[in-house]
Amino acid sequence: MDVCGEILRICLSPTMKSRIMQRANLGHRMFTRYLNYLSGAGLLEEAGGLYRTTEKGLRFLSRLTSLESLLIEA
């Protein structure tokens, strides 16, 4: 979940593939797996070579952040 959250955070503003890979510190193979998963789940979308977190992705990210906060408090 950490990597998914990181990718969604990176894509809060439209971002190119290479920049996402670099900032998330992922190789091409792993990045492709995450990209396919997030896109297939409707959390990430591509337009004109740029990737962006969808509305559904924003809701997921909000819940993930809440969950992370709960775990820190425990």
mmCIF file of the N, C-alpha and C atoms, coordinates in Angstrom:
data_MODEL
# 
_entry.id   MODEL 
# 
loop_
_atom_site.group_PDB 
_atom_site.id 
_atom_site.type_symbol 
_atom_site.label_atom_id 
_atom_site.label_alt_id 
_atom_site.label_comp_id 
_atom_site.label_asym_id 
_atom_site.label_entity_id 
_atom_site.label_seq_id 
_atom_site.pdbx_PDB_ins_code 
_atom_site.Cartn_x 
_atom_site.Cartn_y 
_atom_site.Cartn_z 
_atom_site.occupancy 
_atom_site.B_iso_or_equiv 
_atom_site.pdbx_formal_charge 
_atom_site.auth_seq_id 
_atom_site.auth_comp_id 
_atom_site.auth_asym_id 
_atom_site.auth_atom_id 
_atom_site.pdbx_PDB_model_num 
ATOM 1   N N  . MET A 1 1  ? 0.807   -1.193 0.000   1.00 0.00 ? 1  MET A N  1 
ATOM 2   C CA . MET A 1 1  ? 0.000   0.000  0.000   1.00 0.00 ? 1  MET A CA 1 
ATOM 3   C C  . MET A 1 1  ? 0.856   1.266  0.000   1.00 0.00 ? 1  MET A C  1 
ATOM 4   N N  . ASP A 1 2  ? 2.022   1.195  0.610   1.00 0.00 ? 2  ASP A N  1 
ATOM 5   C CA . ASP A 1 2  ? 2.883   2.376  0.656   1.00 0.00 ? 2  ASP A CA 1 
ATOM 6   C C  . ASP A 1 2  ? 3.255   2.858  -0.742  1.00 0.00 ? 2  ASP A C  1 
ATOM 7   N N  . VAL A 1 3  ? 3.595   1.941  -1.619  1.00 0.00 ? 3  VAL A N  1 
ATOM 8   C CA . VAL A 1 3  ? 3.996   2.319  -2.974  1.00 0.00 ? 3  VAL A CA 1 
ATOM 9   C C  . VAL A 1 3  ? 2.800   2.873  -3.740  1.00 0.00 ? 3  VAL A C  1 
ATOM 10  N N  . CYS A 1 4  ? 1.636   2.246  -3.577  1.00 0.00 ? 4  CYS A N  1 
ATOM 11  C CA . CYS A 1 4  ? 0.428   2.754  -4.246  1.00 0.00 ? 4  CYS A CA 1 
ATOM 12  C C  . CYS A 1 4  ? 0.140   4.177  -3.787  1.00 0.00 ? 4  CYS A C  1 
ATOM 13  N N  . GLY A 1 5  ? 0.204   4.402  -2.491  1.00 0.00 ? 5  GLY A N  1 
ATOM 14  C CA . GLY A 1 5  ? -0.028  5.739  -1.955  1.00 0.00 ? 5  GLY A CA 1 
ATOM 15  C C  . GLY A 1 5  ? 0.980   6.740  -2.470  1.00 0.00 ? 5  GLY A C  1 
ATOM 16  N N  . GLU A 1 6  ? 2.223   6.330  -2.539  1.00 0.00 ? 6  GLU A N  1 
ATOM 17  C CA . GLU A 1 6  ? 3.273   7.230  -3.026  1.00 0.00 ? 6  GLU A CA 1 
ATOM 18  C C  . GLU A 1 6  ? 3.027   7.613  -4.486  1.00 0.00 ? 6  GLU A C  1 
ATOM 19  N N  . ILE A 1 7  ? 2.672   6.652  -5.308  1.00 0.00 ? 7  ILE A N  1 
ATOM 20  C CA . ILE A 1 7  ? 2.394   6.948  -6.715  1.00 0.00 ? 7  ILE A CA 1 
ATOM 21  C C  . ILE A 1 7  ? 1.203   7.887  -6.843  1.00 0.00 ? 7  ILE A C  1 
ATOM 22  N N  . LEU A 1 8  ? 0.154   7.634  -6.078  1.00 0.00 ? 8  LEU A N  1 
ATOM 23  C CA . LEU A 1 8  ? -1.017  8.504  -6.128  1.00 0.00 ? 8  LEU A CA 1 
ATOM 24  C C  . LEU A 1 8  ? -0.681  9.911  -5.662  1.00 0.00 ? 8  LEU A C  1 
ATOM 25  N N  . ARG A 1 9  ? 0.170   10.034 -4.651  1.00 0.00 ? 9  ARG A N  1 
ATOM 26  C CA . ARG A 1 9  ? 0.591   11.363 -4.180  1.00 0.00 ? 9  ARG A CA 1 
ATOM 27  C C  . ARG A 1 9  ? 1.405   12.087 -5.258  1.00 0.00 ? 9  ARG A C  1 
ATOM 28  N N  . ILE A 1 10 ? 2.301   11.356 -5.895  1.00 0.00 ? 10 ILE A N  1 
ATOM 29  C CA . ILE A 1 10 ? 3.129   11.938 -6.957  1.00 0.00 ? 10 ILE A CA 1 
ATOM 30  C C  . ILE A 1 10 ? 2.242   12.450 -8.094  1.00 0.00 ? 10 ILE A C  1 
ATOM 31  N N  . CYS A 1 11 ? 1.163   11.732 -8.365  1.00 0.00 ? 11 CYS A N  1 
ATOM 32  C CA . CYS A 1 11 ? 0.301   12.064 -9.499  1.00 0.00 ? 11 CYS A CA 1 
ATOM 33  C C  . CYS A 1 11 ? -0.850  13.003 -9.135  1.00 0.00 ? 11 CYS A C  1 
ATOM 34  N N  . LEU A 1 12 ? -0.754  13.678 -8.002  1.00 0.00 ? 12 LEU A N  1 
ATOM 35  C CA . LEU A 1 12 ? -1.777  14.669 -7.669  1.00 0.00 ? 12 LEU A CA 1 
ATOM 36  C C  . LEU A 1 12 ? -1.801  15.770 -8.716  1.00 0.00 ? 12 LEU A C  1 
ATOM 37  N N  . SER A 1 13 ? -0.649  16.040 -9.295  1.00 0.00 ? 13 SER A N  1 
ATOM 38  C CA . SER A 1 13 ? -0.595  16.913 -10.464 1.00 0.00 ? 13 SER A CA 1 
ATOM 39  C C  . SER A 1 13 ? -0.104  16.031 -11.618 1.00 0.00 ? 13 SER A C  1 
ATOM 40  N N  . PRO A 1 14 ? -0.563  16.270 -12.833 1.00 0.00 ? 14 PRO A N  1 
ATOM 41  C CA . PRO A 1 14 ? -0.189  15.422 -13.969 1.00 0.00 ? 14 PRO A CA 1 
ATOM 42  C C  . PRO A 1 14 ? 1.335   15.249 -14.074 1.00 0.00 ? 14 PRO A C  1 
ATOM 43  N N  . THR A 1 15 ? 1.753   13.992 -14.195 1.00 0.00 ? 15 THR A N  1 
ATOM 44  C CA . THR A 1 15 ? 3.173   13.658 -14.150 1.00 0.00 ? 15 THR A CA 1 
ATOM 45  C C  . THR A 1 15 ? 3.518   12.621 -15.209 1.00 0.00 ? 15 THR A C  1 
ATOM 46  N N  . MET A 1 16 ? 4.710   12.753 -15.797 1.00 0.00 ? 16 MET A N  1 
ATOM 47  C CA . MET A 1 16 ? 5.184   11.797 -16.793 1.00 0.00 ? 16 MET A CA 1 
ATOM 48  C C  . MET A 1 16 ? 5.660   10.511 -16.119 1.00 0.00 ? 16 MET A C  1 
ATOM 49  N N  . LYS A 1 17 ? 5.591   9.418  -16.883 1.00 0.00 ? 17 LYS A N  1 
ATOM 50  C CA . LYS A 1 17 ? 5.988   8.101  -16.403 1.00 0.00 ? 17 LYS A CA 1 
ATOM 51  C C  . LYS A 1 17 ? 7.383   8.096  -15.782 1.00 0.00 ? 17 LYS A C  1 
ATOM 52  N N  . SER A 1 18 ? 8.344   8.664  -16.485 1.00 0.00 ? 18 SER A N  1 
ATOM 53  C CA . SER A 1 18 ? 9.735   8.626  -16.016 1.00 0.00 ? 18 SER A CA 1 
ATOM 54  C C  . SER A 1 18 ? 9.884   9.345  -14.675 1.00 0.00 ? 18 SER A C  1 
ATOM 55  N N  . ARG A 1 19 ? 9.156   10.423 -14.512 1.00 0.00 ? 19 ARG A N  1 
ATOM 56  C CA . ARG A 1 19 ? 9.216   11.184 -13.255 1.00 0.00 ? 19 ARG A CA 1 
ATOM 57  C C  . ARG A 1 19 ? 8.615   10.379 -12.098 1.00 0.00 ? 19 ARG A C  1 
ATOM 58  N N  . ILE A 1 20 ? 7.525   9.674  -12.363 1.00 0.00 ? 20 ILE A N  1 
ATOM 59  C CA . ILE A 1 20 ? 6.903   8.840  -11.335 1.00 0.00 ? 20 ILE A CA 1 
ATOM 60  C C  . ILE A 1 20 ? 7.867   7.735  -10.918 1.00 0.00 ? 20 ILE A C  1 
ATOM 61  N N  . MET A 1 21 ? 8.444   7.069  -11.902 1.00 0.00 ? 21 MET A N  1 
ATOM 62  C CA . MET A 1 21 ? 9.396   5.983  -11.618 1.00 0.00 ? 21 MET A CA 1 
ATOM 63  C C  . MET A 1 21 ? 10.550  6.492  -10.777 1.00 0.00 ? 21 MET A C  1 
ATOM 64  N N  . GLN A 1 22 ? 11.072  7.646  -11.128 1.00 0.00 ? 22 GLN A N  1 
ATOM 65  C CA . GLN A 1 22 ? 12.208  8.226  -10.426 1.00 0.00 ? 22 GLN A CA 1 
ATOM 66  C C  . GLN A 1 22 ? 11.831  8.584  -8.988  1.00 0.00 ? 22 GLN A C  1 
ATOM 67  N N  . ARG A 1 23 ? 10.729  9.287  -8.811  1.00 0.00 ? 23 ARG A N  1 
ATOM 68  C CA . ARG A 1 23 ? 10.331  9.753  -7.480  1.00 0.00 ? 23 ARG A CA 1 
ATOM 69  C C  . ARG A 1 23 ? 9.884   8.609  -6.578  1.00 0.00 ? 23 ARG A C  1 
ATOM 70  N N  . ALA A 1 24 ? 9.293   7.553  -7.159  1.00 0.00 ? 24 ALA A N  1 
ATOM 71  C CA . ALA A 1 24 ? 8.858   6.401  -6.375  1.00 0.00 ? 24 ALA A CA 1 
ATOM 72  C C  . ALA A 1 24 ? 9.974   5.364  -6.230  1.00 0.00 ? 24 ALA A C  1 
ATOM 73  N N  . ASN A 1 25 ? 11.101  5.613  -6.897  1.00 0.00 ? 25 ASN A N  1 
ATOM 74  C CA . ASN A 1 25 ? 12.260  4.716  -6.842  1.00 0.00 ? 25 ASN A CA 1 
ATOM 75  C C  . ASN A 1 25 ? 11.892  3.295  -7.275  1.00 0.00 ? 25 ASN A C  1 
ATOM 76  N N  . LEU A 1 26 ? 11.265  3.193  -8.448  1.00 0.00 ? 26 LEU A N  1 
ATOM 77  C CA . LEU A 1 26 ? 10.832  1.903  -8.976  1.00 0.00 ? 26 LEU A CA 1 
ATOM 78  C C  . LEU A 1 26 ? 11.476  1.639  -10.324 1.00 0.00 ? 26 LEU A C  1 
ATOM 79  N N  . GLY A 1 27 ? 11.799  0.379  -10.553 1.00 0.00 ? 27 GLY A N  1 
ATOM 80  C CA . GLY A 1 27 ? 12.267  -0.038 -11.865 1.00 0.00 ? 27 GLY A CA 1 
ATOM 81  C C  . GLY A 1 27 ? 11.087  -0.152 -12.803 1.00 0.00 ? 27 GLY A C  1 
ATOM 82  N N  . HIS A 1 28 ? 11.384  -0.311 -14.080 1.00 0.00 ? 28 HIS A N  1 
ATOM 83  C CA . HIS A 1 28 ? 10.327  -0.335 -15.101 1.00 0.00 ? 28 HIS A CA 1 
ATOM 84  C C  . HIS A 1 28 ? 9.335   -1.467 -14.864 1.00 0.00 ? 28 HIS A C  1 
ATOM 85  N N  . ARG A 1 29 ? 9.814   -2.652 -14.564 1.00 0.00 ? 29 ARG A N  1 
ATOM 86  C CA . ARG A 1 29 ? 8.929   -3.812 -14.387 1.00 0.00 ? 29 ARG A CA 1 
ATOM 87  C C  . ARG A 1 29 ? 7.955   -3.605 -13.220 1.00 0.00 ? 29 ARG A C  1 
ATOM 88  N N  . MET A 1 30 ? 8.474   -3.187 -12.067 1.00 0.00 ? 30 MET A N  1 
ATOM 89  C CA . MET A 1 30 ? 7.608   -2.967 -10.902 1.00 0.00 ? 30 MET A CA 1 
ATOM 90  C C  . MET A 1 30 ? 6.664   -1.791 -11.139 1.00 0.00 ? 30 MET A C  1 
ATOM 91  N N  . PHE A 1 31 ? 7.186   -0.747 -11.758 1.00 0.00 ? 31 PHE A N  1 
ATOM 92  C CA . PHE A 1 31 ? 6.341   0.407  -12.044 1.00 0.00 ? 31 PHE A CA 1 
ATOM 93  C C  . PHE A 1 31 ? 5.170   0.002  -12.929 1.00 0.00 ? 31 PHE A C  1 
ATOM 94  N N  . THR A 1 32 ? 5.434   -0.793 -13.947 1.00 0.00 ? 32 THR A N  1 
ATOM 95  C CA . THR A 1 32 ? 4.387   -1.238 -14.868 1.00 0.00 ? 32 THR A CA 1 
ATOM 96  C C  . THR A 1 32 ? 3.316   -2.030 -14.120 1.00 0.00 ? 32 THR A C  1 
ATOM 97  N N  . ARG A 1 33 ? 3.729   -2.879 -13.193 1.00 0.00 ? 33 ARG A N  1 
ATOM 98  C CA . ARG A 1 33 ? 2.753   -3.645 -12.398 1.00 0.00 ? 33 ARG A CA 1 
ATOM 99  C C  . ARG A 1 33 ? 1.863   -2.722 -11.575 1.00 0.00 ? 33 ARG A C  1 
ATOM 100 N N  . TYR A 1 34 ? 2.464   -1.769 -10.885 1.00 0.00 ? 34 TYR A N  1 
ATOM 101 C CA . TYR A 1 34 ? 1.683   -0.823 -10.086 1.00 0.00 ? 34 TYR A CA 1 
ATOM 102 C C  . TYR A 1 34 ? 0.793   0.041  -10.968 1.00 0.00 ? 34 TYR A C  1 
ATOM 103 N N  . LEU A 1 35 ? 1.332   0.486  -12.080 1.00 0.00 ? 35 LEU A N  1 
ATOM 104 C CA . LEU A 1 35 ? 0.569   1.316  -13.003 1.00 0.00 ? 35 LEU A CA 1 
ATOM 105 C C  . LEU A 1 35 ? -0.660  0.569  -13.508 1.00 0.00 ? 35 LEU A C  1 
ATOM 106 N N  . ASN A 1 36 ? -0.488  -0.672 -13.909 1.00 0.00 ? 36 ASN A N  1 
ATOM 107 C CA . ASN A 1 36 ? -1.609  -1.483 -14.383 1.00 0.00 ? 36 ASN A CA 1 
ATOM 108 C C  . ASN A 1 36 ? -2.640  -1.692 -13.281 1.00 0.00 ? 36 ASN A C  1 
ATOM 109 N N  . TYR A 1 37 ? -2.183  -1.957 -12.067 1.00 0.00 ? 37 TYR A N  1 
ATOM 110 C CA . TYR A 1 37 ? -3.087  -2.167 -10.937 1.00 0.00 ? 37 TYR A CA 1 
ATOM 111 C C  . TYR A 1 37 ? -3.887  -0.902 -10.635 1.00 0.00 ? 37 TYR A C  1 
ATOM 112 N N  . LEU A 1 38 ? -3.194  0.224  -10.498 1.00 0.00 ? 38 LEU A N  1 
ATOM 113 C CA . LEU A 1 38 ? -3.857  1.481  -10.144 1.00 0.00 ? 38 LEU A CA 1 
ATOM 114 C C  . LEU A 1 38 ? -4.792  1.958  -11.256 1.00 0.00 ? 38 LEU A C  1 
ATOM 115 N N  . SER A 1 39 ? -4.381  1.798  -12.500 1.00 0.00 ? 39 SER A N  1 
ATOM 116 C CA . SER A 1 39 ? -5.228  2.186  -13.628 1.00 0.00 ? 39 SER A CA 1 
ATOM 117 C C  . SER A 1 39 ? -6.450  1.284  -13.723 1.00 0.00 ? 39 SER A C  1 
ATOM 118 N N  . GLY A 1 40 ? -6.224  -0.007 -13.563 1.00 0.00 ? 40 GLY A N  1 
ATOM 119 C CA . GLY A 1 40 ? -7.324  -0.975 -13.629 1.00 0.00 ? 40 GLY A CA 1 
ATOM 120 C C  . GLY A 1 40 ? -8.350  -0.775 -12.529 1.00 0.00 ? 40 GLY A C  1 
ATOM 121 N N  . ALA A 1 41 ? -7.900  -0.299 -11.378 1.00 0.00 ? 41 ALA A N  1 
ATOM 122 C CA . ALA A 1 41 ? -8.801  -0.047 -10.246 1.00 0.00 ? 41 ALA A CA 1 
ATOM 123 C C  . ALA A 1 41 ? -9.481  1.319  -10.362 1.00 0.00 ? 41 ALA A C  1 
ATOM 124 N N  . GLY A 1 42 ? -9.110  2.096  -11.383 1.00 0.00 ? 42 GLY A N  1 
ATOM 125 C CA . GLY A 1 42 ? -9.715  3.408  -11.576 1.00 0.00 ? 42 GLY A CA 1 
ATOM 126 C C  . GLY A 1 42 ? -9.160  4.481  -10.657 1.00 0.00 ? 42 GLY A C  1 
ATOM 127 N N  . LEU A 1 43 ? -7.964  4.247  -10.095 1.00 0.00 ? 43 LEU A N  1 
ATOM 128 C CA . LEU A 1 43 ? -7.355  5.201  -9.174  1.00 0.00 ? 43 LEU A CA 1 
ATOM 129 C C  . LEU A 1 43 ? -6.410  6.166  -9.870  1.00 0.00 ? 43 LEU A C  1 
ATOM 130 N N  . LEU A 1 44 ? -5.979  5.791  -11.066 1.00 0.00 ? 44 LEU A N  1 
ATOM 131 C CA . LEU A 1 44 ? -5.012  6.576  -11.828 1.00 0.00 ? 44 LEU A CA 1 
ATOM 132 C C  . LEU A 1 44 ? -5.449  6.579  -13.282 1.00 0.00 ? 44 LEU A C  1 
ATOM 133 N N  . GLU A 1 45 ? -5.263  7.708  -13.974 1.00 0.00 ? 45 GLU A N  1 
ATOM 134 C CA . GLU A 1 45 ? -5.618  7.772  -15.386 1.00 0.00 ? 45 GLU A CA 1 
ATOM 135 C C  . GLU A 1 45 ? -4.502  8.453  -16.174 1.00 0.00 ? 45 GLU A C  1 
ATOM 136 N N  . GLU A 1 46 ? -4.463  8.133  -17.462 1.00 0.00 ? 46 GLU A N  1 
ATOM 137 C CA . GLU A 1 46 ? -3.446  8.692  -18.348 1.00 0.00 ? 46 GLU A CA 1 
ATOM 138 C C  . GLU A 1 46 ? -4.128  9.520  -19.422 1.00 0.00 ? 46 GLU A C  1 
ATOM 139 N N  . ALA A 1 47 ? -3.550  10.672 -19.688 1.00 0.00 ? 47 ALA A N  1 
ATOM 140 C CA . ALA A 1 47 ? -4.038  11.523 -20.778 1.00 0.00 ? 47 ALA A CA 1 
ATOM 141 C C  . ALA A 1 47 ? -2.854  12.282 -21.351 1.00 0.00 ? 47 ALA A C  1 
ATOM 142 N N  . GLY A 1 48 ? -2.614  12.100 -22.617 1.00 0.00 ? 48 GLY A N  1 
ATOM 143 C CA . GLY A 1 48 ? -1.527  12.805 -23.287 1.00 0.00 ? 48 GLY A CA 1 
ATOM 144 C C  . GLY A 1 48 ? -0.146  12.487 -22.733 1.00 0.00 ? 48 GLY A C  1 
ATOM 145 N N  . GLY A 1 49 ? 0.054   11.254 -22.271 1.00 0.00 ? 49 GLY A N  1 
ATOM 146 C CA . GLY A 1 49 ? 1.351   10.860 -21.731 1.00 0.00 ? 49 GLY A CA 1 
ATOM 147 C C  . GLY A 1 49 ? 1.580   11.271 -20.290 1.00 0.00 ? 49 GLY A C  1 
ATOM 148 N N  . LEU A 1 50 ? 0.590   11.883 -19.673 1.00 0.00 ? 50 LEU A N  1 
ATOM 149 C CA . LEU A 1 50 ? 0.693   12.302 -18.277 1.00 0.00 ? 50 LEU A CA 1 
ATOM 150 C C  . LEU A 1 50 ? -0.280  11.497 -17.435 1.00 0.00 ? 50 LEU A C  1 
ATOM 151 N N  . TYR A 1 51 ? 0.150   11.132 -16.241 1.00 0.00 ? 51 TYR A N  1 
ATOM 152 C CA . TYR A 1 51 ? -0.679  10.347 -15.327 1.00 0.00 ? 51 TYR A CA 1 
ATOM 153 C C  . TYR A 1 51 ? -1.181  11.244 -14.206 1.00 0.00 ? 51 TYR A C  1 
ATOM 154 N N  . ARG A 1 52 ? -2.450  10.994 -13.822 1.00 0.00 ? 52 ARG A N  1 
ATOM 155 C CA . ARG A 1 52 ? -3.087  11.842 -12.831 1.00 0.00 ? 52 ARG A CA 1 
ATOM 156 C C  . ARG A 1 52 ? -3.951  10.973 -11.920 1.00 0.00 ? 52 ARG A C  1 
ATOM 157 N N  . THR A 1 53 ? -3.970  11.309 -10.639 1.00 0.00 ? 53 THR A N  1 
ATOM 158 C CA . THR A 1 53 ? -4.822  10.629 -9.675  1.00 0.00 ? 53 THR A CA 1 
ATOM 159 C C  . THR A 1 53 ? -6.275  11.014 -9.953  1.00 0.00 ? 53 THR A C  1 
ATOM 160 N N  . THR A 1 54 ? -7.151  10.024 -10.019 1.00 0.00 ? 54 THR A N  1 
ATOM 161 C CA . THR A 1 54 ? -8.569  10.269 -10.289 1.00 0.00 ? 54 THR A CA 1 
ATOM 162 C C  . THR A 1 54 ? -9.291  10.674 -8.995  1.00 0.00 ? 54 THR A C  1 
ATOM 163 N N  . GLU A 1 55 ? -10.558 11.024 -9.110  1.00 0.00 ? 55 GLU A N  1 
ATOM 164 C CA . GLU A 1 55 ? -11.372 11.326 -7.925  1.00 0.00 ? 55 GLU A CA 1 
ATOM 165 C C  . GLU A 1 55 ? -11.432 10.111 -7.000  1.00 0.00 ? 55 GLU A C  1 
ATOM 166 N N  . LYS A 1 56 ? -11.605 8.946  -7.582  1.00 0.00 ? 56 LYS A N  1 
ATOM 167 C CA . LYS A 1 56 ? -11.618 7.709  -6.794  1.00 0.00 ? 56 LYS A CA 1 
ATOM 168 C C  . LYS A 1 56 ? -10.261 7.520  -6.114  1.00 0.00 ? 56 LYS A C  1 
ATOM 169 N N  . GLY A 1 57 ? -9.189  7.837  -6.813  1.00 0.00 ? 57 GLY A N  1 
ATOM 170 C CA . GLY A 1 57 ? -7.850  7.754  -6.252  1.00 0.00 ? 57 GLY A CA 1 
ATOM 171 C C  . GLY A 1 57 ? -7.659  8.714  -5.089  1.00 0.00 ? 57 GLY A C  1 
ATOM 172 N N  . LEU A 1 58 ? -8.241  9.901  -5.200  1.00 0.00 ? 58 LEU A N  1 
ATOM 173 C CA . LEU A 1 58 ? -8.167  10.880 -4.110  1.00 0.00 ? 58 LEU A CA 1 
ATOM 174 C C  . LEU A 1 58 ? -8.880  10.369 -2.867  1.00 0.00 ? 58 LEU A C  1 
ATOM 175 N N  . ARG A 1 59 ? -10.041 9.730  -3.052  1.00 0.00 ? 59 ARG A N  1 
ATOM 176 C CA . ARG A 1 59 ? -10.757 9.150  -1.906  1.00 0.00 ? 59 ARG A CA 1 
ATOM 177 C C  . ARG A 1 59 ? -9.940  8.030  -1.272  1.00 0.00 ? 59 ARG A C  1 
ATOM 178 N N  . PHE A 1 60 ? -9.354  7.179  -2.118  1.00 0.00 ? 60 PHE A N  1 
ATOM 179 C CA . PHE A 1 60 ? -8.504  6.094  -1.622  1.00 0.00 ? 60 PHE A CA 1 
ATOM 180 C C  . PHE A 1 60 ? -7.329  6.656  -0.833  1.00 0.00 ? 60 PHE A C  1 
ATOM 181 N N  . LEU A 1 61 ? -6.688  7.677  -1.373  1.00 0.00 ? 61 LEU A N  1 
ATOM 182 C CA . LEU A 1 61 ? -5.529  8.292  -0.730  1.00 0.00 ? 61 LEU A CA 1 
ATOM 183 C C  . LEU A 1 61 ? -5.913  8.908  0.612   1.00 0.00 ? 61 LEU A C  1 
ATOM 184 N N  . SER A 1 62 ? -7.073  9.526  0.678   1.00 0.00 ? 62 SER A N  1 
ATOM 185 C CA . SER A 1 62 ? -7.558  10.110 1.930   1.00 0.00 ? 62 SER A CA 1 
ATOM 186 C C  . SER A 1 62 ? -7.751  9.032  2.995   1.00 0.00 ? 62 SER A C  1 
ATOM 187 N N  . ARG A 1 63 ? -8.353  7.927  2.614   1.00 0.00 ? 63 ARG A N  1 
ATOM 188 C CA . ARG A 1 63 ? -8.574  6.826  3.562   1.00 0.00 ? 63 ARG A CA 1 
ATOM 189 C C  . ARG A 1 63 ? -7.260  6.172  3.967   1.00 0.00 ? 63 ARG A C  1 
ATOM 190 N N  . LEU A 1 64 ? -6.347  6.042  3.024   1.00 0.00 ? 64 LEU A N  1 
ATOM 191 C CA . LEU A 1 64 ? -5.038  5.474  3.326   1.00 0.00 ? 64 LEU A CA 1 
ATOM 192 C C  . LEU A 1 64 ? -4.291  6.350  4.328   1.00 0.00 ? 64 LEU A C  1 
ATOM 193 N N  . THR A 1 65 ? -4.348  7.654  4.134   1.00 0.00 ? 65 THR A N  1 
ATOM 194 C CA . THR A 1 65 ? -3.701  8.596  5.051   1.00 0.00 ? 65 THR A CA 1 
ATOM 195 C C  . THR A 1 65 ? -4.304  8.487  6.446   1.00 0.00 ? 65 THR A C  1 
ATOM 196 N N  . SER A 1 66 ? -5.627  8.349  6.536   1.00 0.00 ? 66 SER A N  1 
ATOM 197 C CA . SER A 1 66 ? -6.298  8.182  7.831   1.00 0.00 ? 66 SER A CA 1 
ATOM 198 C C  . SER A 1 66 ? -5.841  6.905  8.499   1.00 0.00 ? 66 SER A C  1 
ATOM 199 N N  . LEU A 1 67 ? -5.742  5.831  7.734   1.00 0.00 ? 67 LEU A N  1 
ATOM 200 C CA . LEU A 1 67 ? -5.299  4.554  8.273   1.00 0.00 ? 67 LEU A CA 1 
ATOM 201 C C  . LEU A 1 67 ? -3.854  4.642  8.773   1.00 0.00 ? 67 LEU A C  1 
ATOM 202 N N  . GLU A 1 68 ? -3.006  5.298  8.010   1.00 0.00 ? 68 GLU A N  1 
ATOM 203 C CA . GLU A 1 68 ? -1.608  5.470  8.419   1.00 0.00 ? 68 GLU A CA 1 
ATOM 204 C C  . GLU A 1 68 ? -1.526  6.245  9.728   1.00 0.00 ? 68 GLU A C  1 
ATOM 205 N N  . SER A 1 69 ? -2.386  7.242  9.882   1.00 0.00 ? 69 SER A N  1 
ATOM 206 C CA . SER A 1 69 ? -2.404  8.042  11.119  1.00 0.00 ? 69 SER A CA 1 
ATOM 207 C C  . SER A 1 69 ? -2.811  7.178  12.305  1.00 0.00 ? 69 SER A C  1 
ATOM 208 N N  . LEU A 1 70 ? -3.800  6.308  12.099  1.00 0.00 ? 70 LEU A N  1 
ATOM 209 C CA . LEU A 1 70 ? -4.219  5.408  13.173  1.00 0.00 ? 70 LEU A CA 1 
ATOM 210 C C  . LEU A 1 70 ? -3.098  4.465  13.595  1.00 0.00 ? 70 LEU A C  1 
ATOM 211 N N  . LEU A 1 71 ? -2.360  3.967  12.619  1.00 0.00 ? 71 LEU A N  1 
ATOM 212 C CA . LEU A 1 71 ? -1.265  3.041  12.922  1.00 0.00 ? 71 LEU A CA 1 
ATOM 213 C C  . LEU A 1 71 ? -0.134  3.725  13.674  1.00 0.00 ? 71 LEU A C  1 
ATOM 214 N N  . ILE A 1 72 ? 0.096   4.995  13.370  1.00 0.00 ? 72 ILE A N  1 
ATOM 215 C CA . ILE A 1 72 ? 1.146   5.753  14.053  1.00 0.00 ? 72 ILE A CA 1 
ATOM 216 C C  . ILE A 1 72 ? 0.764   5.973  15.515  1.00 0.00 ? 72 ILE A C  1 
ATOM 217 N N  . GLU A 1 73 ? -0.528  6.223  15.772  1.00 0.00 ? 73 GLU A N  1 
ATOM 218 C CA . GLU A 1 73 ? -1.003  6.470  17.124  1.00 0.00 ? 73 GLU A CA 1 
ATOM 219 C C  . GLU A 1 73 ? -0.959  5.210  17.990  1.00 0.00 ? 73 GLU A C  1 
ATOM 220 N N  . ALA A 1 74 ? -1.037  4.022  17.377  1.00 0.00 ? 74 ALA A N  1 
ATOM 221 C CA . ALA A 1 74 ? -1.112  2.766  18.122  1.00 0.00 ? 74 ALA A CA 1 
ATOM 222 C C  . ALA A 1 74 ? 0.162   2.432  18.856  1.00 0.00 ? 74 ALA A C  1 
# 
